[in-house]
Amino acid sequence: MKNIVVFGAGGHAKAVIDAIEREGRYRIFGLLDSYKAAGSEIYGYRVLGNEHYIADHRENIHGGIVAIGDNWTRASIVARIAYLYPGFPFVTAVHPGAWIARGAELGQGTVVMAGAIVNSDTVIGEHCVLYPKASVDHDSRIGNYVTLAPGATTGGNVTVGEYSVLSLGANVIHSVSVGAHTVIGAGATVLSDIGGYAVAYGTPAVIVRSRTAGERYL
Ligand SMILES: CC(C)(COP(=O)(O)OP(=O)(O)OC[C@H]1O[C@@H](n2cnc3c(N)ncnc32)[C@H](O)[C@@H]1OP(=O)(O)O)[C@@H](O)C(=O)NCCC(=O)NCCS
């Protein structure tokens, strides 16, 4: 089994570790985190250091996955690793309790947690997170660095632009498009297209304000 490292050692990393362990495709070599002290542990896996640790141990490390919940922060860490180690392989983690239908595709670095569904011919971008019970129906297109929070659901033929968030229990009906860098609030029902760089919520969802790339939403 190939060794991987998990970047991040917080609460989100615990869920990613659980998915990796249960999937059983990779062995977790250790955790890398700039803010946690080397030697601290999660579920018996040690924090080995920060991303520079890889430089001296490249032969032992096949690839890794960034386990940071915030879309923008996750992207900045991916960019840093790709800069330091060109071609570094990012792996996916798919909990065996998730369902990936025929024809569906997952980009590198994407995490799919227990109970999530990616339905037929849907394409999920790179470094996305589908939390428990998130569901994307058939023929949808989800951009890179997107989060679907627990229970967020889309109908078929939905498009979500990069860095956007469908918050807890949000619903997006079929054939609707959500732009990039947009946050759809918890419990929203999106009935028509919502543009980029917006915060929208309610039933039906309406844009309540604009937002900038990287603005915090958690
Ligand atoms: C949309 C969201 C990001 C906050 O947006 P915001 O503009 O900063 O909202 P605020 O917290 O300032 O609240 C402003 C008003 O909107 C209301 N509001 C906020 N989110 C709402 C939502 N999802 N649905 C309905 N009303 C909402 C607040 O109650 C508040 O109302 P008030 O002015 O009458 O007191 C946040 O409310 C949300 O839905 N977060 C989801 C978090 C989540 O799912 N996390 C899990 C990720 S894995």
PDBQT file of the ligand as one rigid body, heavy atoms in Angstrom, charges set to zero:
ROOT
HETATM    1  C1  LIG A 301     -24.945  32.706   5.007  1.00  0.00    +0.000 C 
HETATM    2  C2  LIG A 301     -23.979  32.717   6.175  1.00  0.00    +0.000 C 
HETATM    3  C3  LIG A 301     -22.587  32.318   5.673  1.00  0.00    +0.000 C 
HETATM    4  C4  LIG A 301     -23.901  34.039   6.910  1.00  0.00    +0.000 C 
HETATM    5  O1  LIG A 301     -24.135  35.140   6.112  1.00  0.00    +0.000 OA
HETATM    6  P1  LIG A 301     -24.037  36.596   6.774  1.00  0.00    +0.000 P 
HETATM    7  O2  LIG A 301     -24.447  37.557   5.728  1.00  0.00    +0.000 OA
HETATM    8  O3  LIG A 301     -22.695  36.756   7.384  1.00  0.00    +0.000 OA
HETATM    9  O4  LIG A 301     -25.151  36.526   7.879  1.00  0.00    +0.000 OA
HETATM   10  P2  LIG A 301     -25.174  37.061   9.406  1.00  0.00    +0.000 P 
HETATM   11  O5  LIG A 301     -24.726  35.973  10.301  1.00  0.00    +0.000 OA
HETATM   12  O6  LIG A 301     -24.515  38.389   9.498  1.00  0.00    +0.000 OA
HETATM   13  O7  LIG A 301     -26.732  37.251   9.594  1.00  0.00    +0.000 OA
HETATM   14  C5  LIG A 301     -27.449  38.290   8.940  1.00  0.00    +0.000 C 
HETATM   15  C6  LIG A 301     -28.935  38.007   9.005  1.00  0.00    +0.000 C 
HETATM   16  O8  LIG A 301     -29.252  36.929   8.100  1.00  0.00    +0.000 OA
HETATM   17  C7  LIG A 301     -29.850  35.850   8.814  1.00  0.00    +0.000 C 
HETATM   18  N1  LIG A 301     -29.314  34.607   8.247  1.00  0.00    +0.000 N 
HETATM   19  C8  LIG A 301     -28.017  34.223   8.230  1.00  0.00    +0.000 A 
HETATM   20  N2  LIG A 301     -27.897  33.037   7.610  1.00  0.00    +0.000 NA
HETATM   21  C9  LIG A 301     -29.133  32.684   7.226  1.00  0.00    +0.000 A 
HETATM   22  C10 LIG A 301     -29.638  31.555   6.544  1.00  0.00    +0.000 A 
HETATM   23  N3  LIG A 301     -28.821  30.573   6.138  1.00  0.00    +0.000 N 
HETATM   24  N4  LIG A 301     -30.960  31.503   6.282  1.00  0.00    +0.000 NA
HETATM   25  C11 LIG A 301     -31.795  32.502   6.697  1.00  0.00    +0.000 A 
HETATM   26  N5  LIG A 301     -31.359  33.597   7.356  1.00  0.00    +0.000 NA
HETATM   27  C12 LIG A 301     -30.051  33.685   7.616  1.00  0.00    +0.000 A 
HETATM   28  C13 LIG A 301     -29.433  36.038  10.267  1.00  0.00    +0.000 C 
HETATM   29  O9  LIG A 301     -30.351  35.438  11.136  1.00  0.00    +0.000 OA
HETATM   30  C14 LIG A 301     -29.419  37.537  10.363  1.00  0.00    +0.000 C 
HETATM   31  O10 LIG A 301     -30.748  37.977  10.501  1.00  0.00    +0.000 OA
HETATM   32  P3  LIG A 301     -31.104  39.312  11.351  1.00  0.00    +0.000 P 
HETATM   33  O11 LIG A 301     -30.413  40.449  10.624  1.00  0.00    +0.000 OA
HETATM   34  O12 LIG A 301     -32.592  39.364  11.288  1.00  0.00    +0.000 OA
HETATM   35  O13 LIG A 301     -30.546  39.078  12.722  1.00  0.00    +0.000 OA
HETATM   36  C15 LIG A 301     -24.406  31.799   7.293  1.00  0.00    +0.000 C 
HETATM   37  O14 LIG A 301     -25.544  32.251   7.938  1.00  0.00    +0.000 OA
HETATM   38  C16 LIG A 301     -24.660  30.379   6.872  1.00  0.00    +0.000 C 
HETATM   39  O15 LIG A 301     -25.722  29.991   6.372  1.00  0.00    +0.000 OA
HETATM   40  N6  LIG A 301     -23.620  29.603   7.135  1.00  0.00    +0.000 N 
HETATM   41  C17 LIG A 301     -23.619  28.204   6.840  1.00  0.00    +0.000 C 
HETATM   42  C18 LIG A 301     -22.504  27.572   7.578  1.00  0.00    +0.000 C 
HETATM   43  C19 LIG A 301     -22.385  26.126   7.248  1.00  0.00    +0.000 C 
HETATM   44  O16 LIG A 301     -23.188  25.488   6.595  1.00  0.00    +0.000 OA
HETATM   45  N7  LIG A 301     -21.308  25.587   7.752  1.00  0.00    +0.000 N 
HETATM   46  C20 LIG A 301     -20.948  24.229   7.491  1.00  0.00    +0.000 C 
HETATM   47  C21 LIG A 301     -19.890  24.226   6.443  1.00  0.00    +0.000 C 
HETATM   48  S1  LIG A 301     -19.128  22.667   6.328  1.00  0.00    +0.000 SA
ENDROOT
TORSDOF 0
